[in-house]
Amino acid sequence: MIKFKELHSDIYTQHDLSRLCEMRNEKDVQRYLNINSFTQQDIYQTESWIQKQIKTKKIVLFIYSDDQLAGYIFIADHDLGESLKKGCEIGFAIHKSCWHKGFMSKLFNKSLILMHELDFKFIVARVLSNNFACIKFLEKSNFFKVATFIDVIEGEGNLLFYQRNIESE
């Protein structure tokens, strides 16, 4: 059974925190995040990290499969100045055991409802150029590439920016 938890109104459990720590320590998950280098985190560092996300992001949404945390998405204001339309930036990760099972699509579709409720007009997503599954997901979800930042990340690849306009949806 799939369920969601919005962390500004719901409370995460110790089990959620353990699963999140496990996910953040999974090297295959972390190598696709916009992080300088792989580091192991303990449960206290993970709790500090998620508390910061709850304080600084507009939405923090968890997705579960059979009461197991499967992934998360963050939605943050994307403020480029007063003359521009109201936009947001998303960041997300899925537990490795849940890859290629449709969780990202379900999580994104649920978050899209919340983005409309918050009156966002466009969405921005950053992705590493070697994250082919994420790029495929974004393009399948009607995002289009708007920029490539070359030689700005540690290691191989580039940083890609994708956008989706949702104003008329």
C-alpha positions in Angstrom: 0.0 0.0 0.0 1.3 3.4 -1.0 0.9 6.3 1.5 2.4 9.8 1.9 3.4 12.0 4.8 3.9 15.8 4.6 6.4 16.6 7.3 5.2 20.1 8.1 2.0 18.6 9.4 2.9 15.0 10.2 5.6 13.7 12.5 8.3 11.3 11.2 9.0 8.2 13.3 12.2 6.7 14.6 11.7 4.0 11.9 11.4 6.7 9.2 14.6 8.3 10.5 16.5 5.0 10.5 15.4 4.2 6.9 16.3 7.8 5.8 19.7 7.4 7.3 20.1 4.0 5.5 19.1 5.7 2.3 21.5 8.6 2.7 24.3 6.2 3.5 23.6 4.1 0.3 26.5 4.9 -2.0 24.4 4.3 -5.2 21.8 6.8 -4.0 24.2 9.4 -2.8 26.3 9.4 -6.0 23.4 10.9 -7.9 22.7 13.7 -5.4 24.4 17.1 -5.7 26.9 16.3 -3.0 30.7 16.9 -3.1 31.7 13.5 -1.8 30.3 10.4 -0.3 30.2 10.5 3.5 28.6 8.2 6.1 26.0 9.7 8.4 24.9 8.6 11.8 21.3 8.8 12.9 21.9 12.2 14.7 23.4 13.8 11.6 20.4 12.5 9.5 18.0 13.9 12.0 19.7 17.3 12.0 19.6 17.2 8.2 15.9 16.4 8.0 15.1 19.0 10.6 16.9 21.6 8.5 14.9 20.6 5.4 11.6 20.9 7.3 12.6 24.4 8.5 13.8 25.7 5.1 11.7 24.0 2.5 8.1 24.8 1.6 7.1 21.1 1.4 8.9 17.9 2.6 6.9 14.9 1.4 7.7 11.2 2.2 6.4 8.3 0.2 5.9 4.9 1.8 5.4 1.3 0.6 4.0 -1.0 3.1 5.0 1.3 6.0 8.6 1.5 4.7 10.0 4.9 3.7 10.6 4.6 -0.1 11.7 8.2 -0.8 11.3 11.9 -0.4 10.8 15.1 -2.4 11.5 18.6 -1.2 9.8 21.7 -2.7 11.5 25.1 -2.2 10.7 28.5 -3.4 12.7 29.5 -6.5 13.0 33.2 -6.1 14.6 34.9 -9.1 13.2 38.3 -8.4 9.9 40.2 -8.1 9.3 40.5 -11.8 9.3 36.7 -12.4 6.5 34.3 -11.9 6.3 32.3 -8.7 8.4 29.1 -9.1 9.8 26.2 -7.1 12.7 23.9 -7.1 12.4 20.2 -6.4 15.0 17.8 -5.0 14.3 14.1 -4.4 15.7 10.7 -3.7 14.3 7.1 -3.8 15.6 4.3 -1.7 17.7 1.9 -3.9 15.3 -1.0 -3.1 12.5 1.0 -4.7 14.2 2.1 -7.9 12.4 1.4 -11.2 9.1 0.6 -9.4 7.1 3.8 -10.1 7.7 5.5 -6.7 9.2 8.7 -8.2 6.2 9.1 -10.5 3.7 8.6 -7.6 5.7 11.0 -5.4 6.0 13.6 -8.1 2.3 13.4 -9.0 1.3 13.9 -5.3 3.7 16.8 -5.0 2.3 18.4 -8.2 -1.0 18.7 -6.5 0.6 20.6 -3.6 2.6 22.8 -6.0 -0.7 23.8 -7.7 -2.2 24.6 -4.3 0.7 26.9 -3.5 0.2 28.6 -6.9 3.6 27.8 -8.4 3.8 28.6 -12.1 7.0 26.6 -12.9 9.3 23.9 -11.5 13.1 23.7 -11.7 15.1 20.6 -11.1 18.9 20.1 -11.0 20.4 16.8 -12.0 23.8 15.4 -12.6 24.5 14.5 -16.2 25.3 10.9 -15.3 21.9 10.3 -13.6 20.2 8.9 -16.7 17.2 7.5 -14.9 16.4 10.9 -13.4 16.9 12.6 -16.7 14.5 10.1 -18.3 12.0 10.7 -15.6 12.1 14.5 -15.9 11.7 14.3 -19.7 8.9 11.8 -19.4 7.3 14.2 -16.9 7.3 17.1 -19.4 10.4 18.9 -18.1 12.8 20.4 -20.7 16.5 21.1 -20.3 17.2 24.8 -20.0 20.9 24.9 -19.0 24.1 23.0 -18.6 26.7 24.1 -16.1 30.0 22.7 -17.3 32.9 21.8 -15.0 31.1 23.0 -11.9 30.8 19.7 -10.0 33.4 17.5 -8.3 34.1 14.4 -10.3 32.8 13.6 -13.8 29.9 15.1 -15.6 28.0 18.4 -15.6 25.1 19.9 -13.8 21.9 20.1 -15.8 18.9 22.3 -15.1 15.4 21.2 -16.2 12.1 23.2 -16.1 8.4 22.5 -16.3 5.8 25.1 -16.7 2.6 24.3 -14.7 0.8 27.6 -14.9 -1.8 26.4 -17.5 -2.2 22.8 -16.2 
